[in-house]
Amino acid sequence: MTQKVCFVTIGATAAFDQLLRAVLASRFLQALQGSGYTTLSLQYGKNGQQILADFDAIAQTEKHNIEVTGFDFNKQGLGREMWAAKAGEDREEGVVISHAGSGSILDALRIDVPLIAVPNTSLLHNHQVELAEEMARLGFLVHGDVNDLPAALRESEVLRKERRAWPPDNRIADPSGRGLAGVMDEEMGFYD
């Protein structure tokens, strides 16, 4: 059987329980199954283990035949897990769903796998919404809404066929005048 992986990361520094609960919801698991996914792999952070344990206690029928696994953190980074979503000999190309932090976004873009970036709106001085909006506008990822991940999953199937290559061509037309470099400079705290 060919494997198709959805890898979800909440990042290393902040809890994002809302995203974890959303990807473990029956509605989203049903959307994964309908799109041919076989595996949901979660990087759940230091506080998400209980959410996964609670999920594991539910009936198998509620899991929609999706194999669900998880871990708290990988000190070597998430490259191996993101690569599992890339097409391979025994794998169909899947998707990465990530909080909209710049490091996770760049990691997924470098691997060239469809990406859904879901801003964690509970953070103070949140930059994630702006980054996800701009990167989606430029055609690199889907800006996902934690309250409607099935829609973002459907959008990622369109993105799979139309996404732009990373790194971007520096000649991208940008009506805002900021361009990707401007967004990244702002993200990294480099101001003029």
C-alpha positions in Angstrom: 0.0 0.0 0.0 1.3 3.4 -0.9 1.7 5.8 2.0 0.6 9.4 2.0 1.7 11.5 5.0 0.4 14.6 6.6 3.0 16.0 9.0 2.0 18.6 11.5 4.3 20.8 13.5 3.4 23.3 16.2 7.0 24.5 16.6 9.5 24.4 19.4 8.7 27.4 21.6 5.0 27.9 22.0 2.0 25.6 22.6 -0.6 25.4 19.9 -3.2 23.1 21.4 -5.9 24.5 19.1 -4.0 23.2 16.0 -3.5 19.8 17.6 -7.1 19.5 18.5 -8.2 20.6 15.0 -6.0 18.0 13.2 -7.3 15.2 15.5 -10.9 16.2 15.0 -13.1 13.7 13.1 -13.9 16.2 10.4 -10.3 16.7 9.5 -9.4 13.0 9.7 -12.3 12.4 7.3 -10.9 15.0 4.9 -7.5 13.3 5.1 -9.1 9.9 4.3 -11.0 11.4 1.5 -7.8 12.8 0.0 -6.0 9.4 0.2 -3.9 10.1 3.3 -2.8 7.1 5.3 -0.7 8.7 8.1 -0.9 11.7 10.4 2.4 12.5 12.1 2.4 15.1 14.9 5.2 17.1 16.5 3.1 18.1 19.5 5.6 20.0 21.7 6.1 19.6 25.4 2.5 20.0 26.4 0.6 18.2 23.6 1.2 14.6 24.7 -2.1 14.5 26.7 -4.1 15.7 23.7 -2.7 12.8 21.7 -3.3 10.4 24.6 -6.9 11.5 24.9 -7.3 11.0 21.1 -5.7 7.5 21.3 -8.4 6.5 23.8 -11.3 7.0 21.3 -12.7 4.2 19.1 -10.8 3.2 16.0 -13.7 4.0 13.8 -13.4 7.6 14.8 -9.9 7.7 13.4 -11.1 7.1 9.8 -8.3 4.5 9.1 -5.6 7.1 9.6 -2.5 6.0 11.4 -1.7 8.7 14.0 1.7 9.0 15.6 3.4 11.8 17.5 6.4 13.0 19.4 7.3 16.1 21.5 10.5 17.5 19.9 13.4 16.4 17.8 16.7 18.1 18.7 18.0 17.3 15.2 15.2 19.3 13.5 12.2 18.2 11.6 13.8 17.5 8.2 13.2 13.7 8.3 9.6 14.2 9.3 9.0 16.8 6.6 10.7 14.6 4.0 8.2 11.8 4.9 5.6 14.0 3.2 7.6 14.2 0.0 6.9 11.7 -2.8 9.1 8.7 -2.8 9.4 5.1 -3.9 6.6 3.9 -1.7 5.0 7.3 -0.9 2.6 9.6 -2.6 3.3 13.3 -2.0 1.5 14.5 1.1 1.4 17.9 3.0 3.1 19.7 5.9 0.8 21.7 8.2 2.8 24.1 10.3 2.3 27.0 12.7 3.3 30.0 10.7 6.7 30.5 12.2 9.4 31.6 9.7 11.8 28.7 10.5 9.2 26.0 10.0 7.9 27.7 6.8 11.5 27.9 5.3 12.2 24.3 6.2 9.1 23.0 4.4 9.7 25.3 1.4 13.3 24.0 1.0 12.0 20.4 0.9 9.4 21.5 -1.8 6.4 19.9 -0.3 2.9 21.5 -0.2 2.6 23.6 2.9 -0.4 24.8 5.0 0.7 27.6 7.4 -1.7 28.1 10.3 -1.0 31.2 12.3 -1.1 30.8 16.1 -3.1 33.9 16.8 -2.8 33.5 20.6 0.9 34.7 20.5 1.8 38.3 21.6 3.4 40.5 19.0 2.2 38.0 16.4 3.9 38.1 13.1 2.5 34.8 11.8 -0.6 36.1 10.2 1.3 38.6 8.1 3.9 36.1 7.0 1.3 33.5 6.1 -0.8 36.0 4.2 2.2 37.3 2.2 3.6 33.9 1.4 0.2 32.6 0.3 -0.3 35.7 -1.9 3.0 34.9 -3.6 1.9 31.3 -4.2 4.3 29.5 -1.9 1.8 28.0 0.6 -1.8 27.9 1.8 -2.7 30.2 4.6 -4.8 27.9 6.7 -7.5 28.7 9.3 -7.4 26.5 12.4 -11.2 26.5 12.3 -11.4 25.1 8.8 -8.5 22.8 8.0 -10.5 20.7 5.6 -10.8 23.7 3.3 -7.0 24.3 3.6 -6.4 20.7 2.7 -8.5 21.1 -0.4 -6.5 24.3 -1.3 -3.2 22.4 -0.8 -4.3 20.0 -3.6 -4.5 23.0 -6.0 -1.3 24.4 -4.6 0.4 21.0 -5.4 0.0 21.7 -9.1 0.6 25.5 -9.0 3.0 26.3 -6.2 6.1 28.4 -6.8 9.6 27.0 -6.5 11.8 28.1 -3.6 14.0 30.1 -3.5 11.8 32.6 -5.4 12.7 34.5 -8.5 13.7 38.0 -7.3 11.8 39.5 -10.1 8.4 38.7 -8.6 6.0 41.5 -9.3 4.9 42.9 -5.9 2.4 45.8 -5.9 3.1 46.4 -2.2 6.7 47.2 -3.0 8.0 45.2 0.0 8.6 41.9 -1.8 9.5 38.7 -0.2 12.8 40.1 1.0 11.0 42.9 2.8 8.6 40.5 4.5 11.6 38.3 5.6 13.6 41.3 6.8 10.6 42.4 8.9 10.2 38.8 10.1 13.8 38.7 11.2 13.6 42.1 12.9 15.8 44.0 10.3 14.2 47.4 10.0 15.5 50.4 7.9 
